[in-house]
Every structure is written in structure tokens, then in C-alpha cells.
Amino acid sequence: MSVWATLFQPAVKMKTLSILVVILTLSAINALTDYRDCGSTSGHINSIKLTPPCLHNPCDLLRGTNVSVEVDFTSKVQTSNVSTFVYGIILGLPVPFLTVPHDSCKSNNLACPVAANSRNIYTNYVSVLPVYPLMRLLVQWEIKDDSGNNIVCFVLPAQLTDSTGPVVG
């Protein structure tokens, strides 16, 4: 029997379909789709991935861990330096995450200078400190060019959680 004939037998088709569904589901879970662009004027966001992945809205950020972010973006401008700023928006006020490295070229796996009209992969992380309160918030992530303009800016709903307590708010 040929390989193709074997693949199209009913039992093999069902098993192959099941494996394909699992792979597609895991791929979809890993890509963050529930974010809002907050003014990426010098670039375009192609995709965002969080690790650990965001399984629902709002994203759970476990206290005492690091959450890594990977942003696939296209820059509209040439820039020699790229800076990162991350804020928790709490009651409408931006509170900086001080644990995020700001020099994206030096510490964040981004090749600099960044050329205009180039596709890039940016990686970074935020430490979710154990002292942070259990709460819901918006996380705003900004990646800026030489002129201080946003190459990437996105906001995502999140909640700070731990294994023992409920989220307040």
C-alpha cells in the first residue's frame, strides 16, 4: 500500500487531523492577539508573543516570575538607538516597570542600527516582582527610535496573580 493510501485510511485521517488541530491550537495560544496598538508611528507590529503564553483575557502575570515578550515588527525609519519603556497603567496613571532594561540594542537581542523598511525581532522581559500587589492593570510597552517616536507601542490587559490569592479589582 502506498504512503498516500495509508494516510487516507479513516483511522489514520482522524489521528492526523487530531495532531494538526493540537499543533494549530498551540500556535494560536502562543501568539498574543488581544492587544491594542497605542501609536506605533515609526513602525508596524506584525505579531507579539508572550512566554509564558497568554491563555485568556486579561493575561495572567505570575508574581515572582519573568514574562518575556517577542515582537515581530517592521520599522518605517532608520535608527541607531532603540529604547524600551514599559508601564503599568493603574487607575489611568502610568507607573514604570523599573526592572526592564532600556537599551534595546545592547541587551535585548535586537540588531542595531535598525534599517528603514526592515523586518525585526525584538525580545525582552519584565520581572513581575513578588511585592507587586494582586490587581488588574493595563501594560503599555513602548519601543522608541532615536527621535523618541514609537516604533512599537502596544497595550494589553493583564492581572498580577500568584498561586495563592485572588486578583483584586
C-alpha positions in Angstrom: 0.0 0.0 0.0 1.4 3.5 -0.9 2.1 6.1 1.7 -0.8 8.3 0.3 -3.3 5.4 0.5 -2.2 4.8 4.2 -2.7 8.5 5.0 -6.2 8.5 3.7 -7.5 5.5 5.7 -10.2 6.7 8.1 -8.3 5.9 11.3 -5.1 7.5 10.1 -7.0 10.5 8.8 -8.6 11.1 12.2 -5.2 10.7 14.0 -3.5 13.1 11.5 -6.4 15.6 11.9 -6.1 15.4 15.7 -2.4 16.1 15.6 -2.9 19.0 13.2 -5.6 20.6 15.5 -3.3 20.4 18.5 -0.4 22.0 16.6 -2.6 24.8 15.3 -4.1 25.4 18.8 -0.7 25.6 20.4 0.5 28.0 17.8 -2.6 30.2 18.3 -2.2 30.2 22.1 1.4 31.4 21.8 0.5 34.4 19.6 -0.9 37.4 21.5 -3.8 38.7 19.6 -5.7 40.7 22.3 -3.6 43.9 22.3 -4.2 47.5 21.2 -1.7 49.5 19.2 -1.2 52.7 21.1 0.6 54.7 18.4 3.3 52.8 16.5 4.0 55.8 14.3 7.5 54.8 13.2 6.8 51.1 12.7 4.2 48.3 12.3 3.6 45.4 14.6 3.4 42.1 12.8 3.0 39.9 15.8 3.6 39.6 19.6 4.3 36.5 21.6 4.4 36.3 25.4 6.2 33.5 27.4 4.5 32.1 29.3 1.7 32.4 26.8 -1.4 34.5 27.4 -4.2 32.0 27.7 -7.1 34.4 28.2 -8.0 38.0 28.7 -6.7 39.6 30.8 -3.2 37.9 30.7 -2.0 36.4 33.9 1.3 37.7 35.1 2.6 35.5 37.9 4.3 37.3 40.6 7.9 36.2 41.2 8.5 35.3 37.6 9.8 36.9 34.4 7.5 37.3 31.4 9.3 37.5 28.1 8.0 39.3 25.1 8.9 38.8 21.4 7.7 41.5 19.0 8.0 40.9 15.2 7.8 44.4 13.7 8.7 46.4 10.6 10.4 49.7 11.2 9.5 52.6 8.9 12.6 54.6 9.9 16.3 54.1 10.2 17.5 54.4 13.8 20.8 53.8 15.5 19.5 53.6 19.0 16.3 51.9 20.3 14.9 52.4 23.8 12.3 50.4 25.7 9.8 51.8 28.2 7.2 49.6 30.0 4.4 50.9 32.2 1.6 49.5 34.3 -1.4 51.7 33.8 -3.1 51.8 37.2 -6.2 54.0 37.7 -5.2 55.8 34.5 -1.7 56.6 35.7 1.4 55.2 34.0 3.7 53.5 36.6 7.1 52.4 35.1 8.3 48.8 35.4 11.8 49.6 36.7 13.1 46.1 36.0 13.0 46.4 32.2 16.3 47.1 30.5 16.0 50.3 28.5 18.8 50.0 25.9 17.3 47.7 23.4 20.3 47.5 21.2 22.7 46.5 24.0 20.6 44.0 25.9 17.5 42.9 24.0 18.6 40.8 21.1 17.9 43.5 18.5 20.4 44.2 15.8 21.2 47.9 15.6 21.2 50.1 13.7 17.7 49.3 12.5 17.2 50.0 8.8 14.1 51.6 7.4 11.5 49.2 6.0 13.2 46.3 7.7 11.5 43.4 9.5 12.9 42.9 13.0 12.5 40.6 16.0 12.7 42.3 19.4 12.9 40.3 22.6 12.8 41.5 26.2 11.3 40.6 29.6 9.6 42.1 32.5 10.2 40.9 36.1 6.9 40.6 37.9 8.2 41.1 41.4 6.6 39.3 44.4 6.0 42.6 46.1 3.6 43.8 43.4 0.0 43.8 44.6 -2.6 41.4 43.2 -4.5 43.6 40.8 -5.7 44.2 37.2 -3.9 46.7 35.1 -3.0 47.6 31.5 0.6 47.0 30.5 1.9 49.5 27.9 5.1 48.6 26.0 6.9 51.2 24.0 9.9 50.7 21.7 11.3 54.1 20.6 13.6 55.3 17.9 16.4 58.0 18.0 13.9 60.8 17.9 11.7 59.4 20.8 8.9 58.3 18.4 7.2 54.9 18.9 8.4 52.2 16.5 6.2 49.9 18.5 3.6 50.8 21.1 1.0 48.3 22.4 -1.3 47.9 25.4 -2.6 44.7 26.8 -4.9 43.9 29.7 -3.2 41.9 32.5 -3.7 40.8 36.0 -1.0 40.2 38.6 -1.6 36.8 40.2 0.1 34.3 42.4 -0.7 30.7 43.2 -2.4 31.5 46.5 -4.6 34.6 46.2 -7.3 36.1 44.1 -7.0 39.2 42.0 -8.4 42.4 43.4 -10.3 44.7 41.1 
